[in-house]
């Protein structure tokens, strides 16, 4: 009676296929758990996601996820913002510099430079100056006194700044320091223009909005600034 030589391999193939499917399911389950855990940590890191994560944690474990909102903790969270830049004032300006001779006219002894300046003024609040006494808590209410806004830096963009014209008298050489002096004057005028346009007031308002969002994420319902 002839033997069926294909009987052995036919029974082995389904077993191997079943093992592959089980292995794939295990890998998929592991990756799914890892993804959920990663999303959870990202949500925990964000202030706005802490309340949602607290609800999810409570539903899964039956426990409440508590967030420390004591006065020292709030002060520490705000101080971590350090030098927070909240506004950038950008301006294009024409600045003139000149050297004149009290005796000879400009076409003989003068030196005049016209510069097209592009610069920016950056302002914000240095939250390392925040003191514990600047934060007052009362349950879900908080009152803060923010540090004073300040100009962090005034910078001229050399790539977008150029000398438009230079006129030097016939009897004098070109002054190599005139361009540097004009740049310094341009920085002064840029900061002066930014201050006149209320850059510090805008910096204060933007900083307050940032702090308000941070504190709302910590669960505070009434937030006042004085």
Secondary structure, DSSP 8 states (H G I E B T S, - for coil): ----TTHHHHHHHHHHHHHHHHHHHHHHHHHHHHHHHHHHHHHHHSGGGHHHHHHHHHHHHSS-------HHHHHHHHHTT-EEEEEEEEEEEEEEEEE--SSS-HHHH-EEEEEEEEEEEEEEEEGGG--GGGEEEETTEEEE-----EEEEEEE-GGG-EEEEEEE-TTS---TTHHHHHHHHHHHHHHHHHHHTTHHHHHHHHHHHHHHHHHHHTT-SEEEE-
